Amino acid sequence: MRRDLPYALSGLALGGLLLGNAALAPDAAPVRAIDVALVLVMAAALAVCRRYPVVALGVVTAAMLALHVRVHAGVSAAFPVLGTVYLAAWRGHRAAAALASLVFLGGFLSRDVSVAPTDRPSQQIAERTALLLGWFFAANVAGLVARQRRAYLEQVEQRAIEAERTREEMALRRAGEERLRIARDLHDSLTHSISVIKVQAGIAVHLARKHNEEPSAALLAIQEASGAAMRELRATLDVLRSPSDGDRVGLAWVGELAERTRAAGVPVQVTVTGQPRDLPVEVDQAGYRVVQEALTNVARHAGPATAQIHIEYTPAQLTVSVDDDGRASPVRPVTPGVGLRGMRERVAGLGGALHTAARDGGGFAVRAMFPLDGPA
């Protein structure tokens, strides 16, 4: 109904114009109740012309032609008809618009001929006929042009949507091809090497036990770490080969990660505070990767050290901290490597923040904060 309101207001305004013109025109007949009813019928037809253009066109043409015949309202009676003719042509009803134009022009011309002064009939008829003929021709042409323009804009919009859809499909296809290429490269370059390490470590452990010797802790750690690496690599390759996500690591595996680190010779303590909850998959995996990278850095760079993992759950935030008491100090700033930059990008991509710095008492601290209710 809101979209019909401008048409209804236009009908009322044209009705007021018609009645005012009929009251002021010197050659117009007195306005009676039936004439007011014709004006109201015209206004009502204009109010629904958006939904029923052909019906409104017929009603407006008949009402205005009857009003002109009764009152001789002049060219102002053509204004509502011109509006509905334009709307009908714009909506694609060209035949109805042309027919209504001919009917109104014929009736208007017949009325003018019947009341024209005897001394100048040709001049008055020619002036009004030329004026109205030009107006109705312009209304029909304008409606057709507006319809063609609308069709052109719809076609352009459809082409843009199709081009966007094609671009997205091409990007998805290229992404899928890139995932497969990366999966093949990882399989060719890493799987064989890790498999060899795992097999060699397993053979060494078997031979040691066969000779009634206890395998060294480092050898057992290599065997376990290589097995875990193989599992994670297979899961990663499955994810790359498939559009759907495969099994992912998460904070539930931090205990296993800590055990492997202890087997490698680094004492690790895990502390969890707050109420553990179901986390978004990306946050859960990113938290695990932060702990994994931090423990890897401790084992590689901290020297003889112990590590403390602290996972804190709050309603609005997840905080993952890894502190060690190694040889890092504020006097010798740590140059961020690929691992730290990767952690920072991973955390920032989820709207969180990562802080890494040497501790005042010695050692290094890594703290990642992930918002759980929107970007931090």
Solvent accessible surface area in square Angstrom, and as a share of the most:
residue,aa,sasa,rsa
1,M,172,0.77
2,R,220,0.80
3,R,170,0.62
4,D,6,0.03
5,L,98,0.49
6,P,79,0.50
7,Y,62,0.24
8,A,26,0.20
9,L,100,0.50
10,S,56,0.36
11,G,0,0.00
12,L,106,0.53
13,A,68,0.53
14,L,42,0.21
15,G,3,0.03
16,G,45,0.43
17,L,87,0.43
18,L,1,0.01
19,L,54,0.27
20,G,32,0.30
21,N,51,0.26
22,A,8,0.06
23,A,78,0.61
24,L,155,0.77
25,A,27,0.21
26,P,138,0.87
27,D,83,0.43
28,A,21,0.16
29,A,38,0.30
30,P,96,0.61
31,V,54,0.31
32,R,148,0.54
33,A,86,0.67
34,I,95,0.48
35,D,1,0.01
36,V,57,0.32
37,A,46,0.35
38,L,31,0.16
39,V,5,0.03
40,L,107,0.53
41,V,68,0.39
42,M,0,0.00
43,A,9,0.07
44,A,61,0.47
45,A,7,0.06
46,L,12,0.06
47,A,22,0.17
48,V,49,0.28
49,C,3,0.02
50,R,49,0.18
51,R,107,0.39
52,Y,118,0.45
53,P,12,0.07
54,V,65,0.37
55,V,97,0.56
56,A,1,0.00
57,L,4,0.02
58,G,41,0.39
59,V,54,0.31
60,V,0,0.00
61,T,7,0.04
62,A,63,0.49
63,A,6,0.05
64,M,0,0.00
65,L,32,0.16
66,A,37,0.29
67,L,4,0.02
68,H,0,0.00
69,V,75,0.43
70,R,97,0.35
71,V,1,0.00
72,H,14,0.06
73,A,1,0.01
74,G,9,0.08
75,V,42,0.24
76,S,8,0.05
77,A,0,0.00
78,A,0,0.00
79,F,64,0.27
80,P,0,0.00
81,V,0,0.00
82,L,27,0.14
83,G,40,0.39
84,T,3,0.02
85,V,0,0.00
86,Y,84,0.32
87,L,12,0.06
88,A,0,0.00
89,A,1,0.01
90,W,68,0.24
91,R,77,0.28
92,G,29,0.28
93,H,69,0.31
94,R,153,0.56
95,A,83,0.64
96,A,26,0.21
97,A,0,0.00
98,A,47,0.36
99,L,115,0.57
100,A,10,0.08
101,S,7,0.05
102,L,124,0.62
103,V,73,0.42
104,F,0,0.00
105,L,27,0.13
106,G,36,0.35
107,G,19,0.18
108,F,4,0.02
109,L,68,0.34
110,S,72,0.47
111,R,39,0.14
112,D,5,0.03
113,V,87,0.50
114,S,85,0.55
115,V,68,0.39
116,A,19,0.14
117,P,61,0.39
118,T,135,0.79
119,D,115,0.59
120,R,143,0.52
121,P,55,0.34
122,S,84,0.54
123,Q,90,0.40
124,Q,57,0.25
125,I,33,0.17
126,A,61,0.47
127,E,103,0.46
128,R,49,0.18
129,T,49,0.28
130,A,68,0.52
131,L,76,0.38
132,L,2,0.01
133,L,99,0.49
134,G,39,0.38
135,W,84,0.30
136,F,2,0.01
137,F,140,0.58
138,A,56,0.44
139,A,13,0.10
140,N,26,0.13
141,V,62,0.35
142,A,45,0.35
143,G,0,0.00
144,L,59,0.29
145,V,91,0.52
146,A,24,0.18
147,R,83,0.30
148,Q,122,0.54
149,R,152,0.55
150,R,86,0.31
151,A,51,0.39
152,Y,129,0.49
153,L,85,0.42
154,E,98,0.44
155,Q,90,0.40
156,V,64,0.37
157,E,104,0.47
158,Q,107,0.48
159,R,154,0.56
160,A,59,0.46
161,I,98,0.50
162,E,73,0.33
163,A,48,0.37
164,E,80,0.36
165,R,109,0.40
166,T,59,0.34
167,R,136,0.50
168,E,93,0.42
169,E,79,0.36
170,M,70,0.31
171,A,57,0.44
172,L,131,0.65
173,R,130,0.47
174,R,152,0.55
175,A,48,0.38
176,G,27,0.26
177,E,100,0.45
178,E,73,0.33
179,R,75,0.27
180,L,75,0.37
181,R,108,0.39
182,I,63,0.32
183,A,1,0.00
184,R,132,0.48
185,D,68,0.35
186,L,45,0.23
187,H,85,0.38
188,D,103,0.54
189,S,67,0.43
190,L,75,0.37
191,T,22,0.13
192,H,128,0.57
193,S,53,0.34
194,I,32,0.16
195,S,35,0.22
196,V,63,0.36
197,I,87,0.44
198,K,85,0.36
199,V,86,0.49
200,Q,106,0.47
201,A,4,0.03
202,G,22,0.21
203,I,83,0.42
204,A,36,0.28
205,V,4,0.02
206,H,116,0.52
207,L,84,0.42
208,A,19,0.15
209,R,141,0.51
210,K,139,0.59
211,H,120,0.54
212,N,146,0.75
213,E,106,0.48
214,E,148,0.66
215,P,7,0.05
216,S,66,0.42
217,A,68,0.53
218,A,65,0.50
219,L,40,0.20
220,L,56,0.28
221,A,10,0.08
222,I,82,0.42
223,Q,62,0.27
224,E,74,0.33
225,A,47,0.37
226,S,8,0.05
227,G,7,0.06
228,A,4,0.03
229,A,39,0.30
230,M,6,0.03
231,R,131,0.48
232,E,34,0.15
233,L,18,0.09
234,R,132,0.48
235,A,30,0.24
236,T,53,0.31
237,L,5,0.03
238,D,81,0.42
239,V,26,0.15
240,L,30,0.15
241,R,113,0.41
242,S,40,0.26
243,P,129,0.81
244,S,75,0.48
245,D,93,0.48
246,G,30,0.29
247,D,127,0.66
248,R,73,0.27
249,V,24,0.14
250,G,0,0.00
251,L,15,0.07
252,A,92,0.71
253,W,115,0.40
254,V,3,0.02
255,G,41,0.39
256,E,69,0.31
257,L,12,0.06
258,A,1,0.00
259,E,97,0.44
260,R,29,0.10
261,T,13,0.07
262,R,91,0.33
263,A,33,0.25
264,A,63,0.49
265,G,59,0.57
266,V,13,0.08
267,P,71,0.45
268,V,10,0.06
269,Q,106,0.47
270,V,52,0.30
271,T,57,0.33
272,V,75,0.43
273,T,54,0.31
274,G,51,0.49
275,Q,146,0.65
276,P,75,0.47
277,R,104,0.38
278,D,140,0.73
279,L,28,0.14
280,P,70,0.44
281,V,81,0.46
282,E,98,0.44
283,V,9,0.05
284,D,38,0.20
285,Q,31,0.14
286,A,2,0.01
287,G,0,0.00
288,Y,4,0.01
289,R,49,0.18
290,V,0,0.00
291,V,0,0.00
292,Q,41,0.18
293,E,46,0.21
294,A,3,0.02
295,L,4,0.02
296,T,55,0.32
297,N,34,0.18
298,V,6,0.04
299,A,55,0.43
300,R,161,0.59
301,H,102,0.46
302,A,10,0.08
303,G,28,0.27
304,P,137,0.86
305,A,13,0.10
306,T,60,0.35
307,A,1,0.01
308,Q,104,0.46
309,I,1,0.00
310,H,65,0.29
311,I,4,0.02
312,E,59,0.27
313,Y,24,0.09
314,T,50,0.29
315,P,122,0.77
316,A,47,0.37
317,Q,62,0.28
318,L,0,0.00
319,T,11,0.06
320,V,0,0.00
321,S,5,0.03
322,V,3,0.02
323,D,38,0.20
324,D,8,0.04
325,D,78,0.40
326,G,11,0.10
327,R,149,0.54
328,A,24,0.19
329,S,27,0.17
330,P,68,0.43
331,V,129,0.74
332,R,153,0.56
333,P,116,0.73
334,V,69,0.40
335,T,117,0.68
336,P,72,0.46
337,G,33,0.32
338,V,120,0.69
339,G,24,0.23
340,L,14,0.07
341,R,125,0.46
342,G,35,0.33
343,M,6,0.03
344,R,108,0.39
345,E,124,0.56
346,R,101,0.37
347,V,0,0.00
348,A,61,0.48
349,G,67,0.64
350,L,55,0.27
351,G,26,0.25
352,G,14,0.13
353,A,41,0.32
354,L,9,0.05
355,H,105,0.47
356,T,32,0.19
357,A,61,0.47
358,A,25,0.19
359,R,95,0.35
360,D,138,0.72
361,G,84,0.81
362,G,19,0.18
363,G,0,0.00
364,F,31,0.13
365,A,29,0.22
366,V,6,0.03
367,R,108,0.39
368,A,0,0.00
369,M,43,0.19
370,F,0,0.00
371,P,18,0.11
372,L,30,0.15
373,D,110,0.57
374,G,37,0.35
375,P,122,0.77
376,A,104,0.81
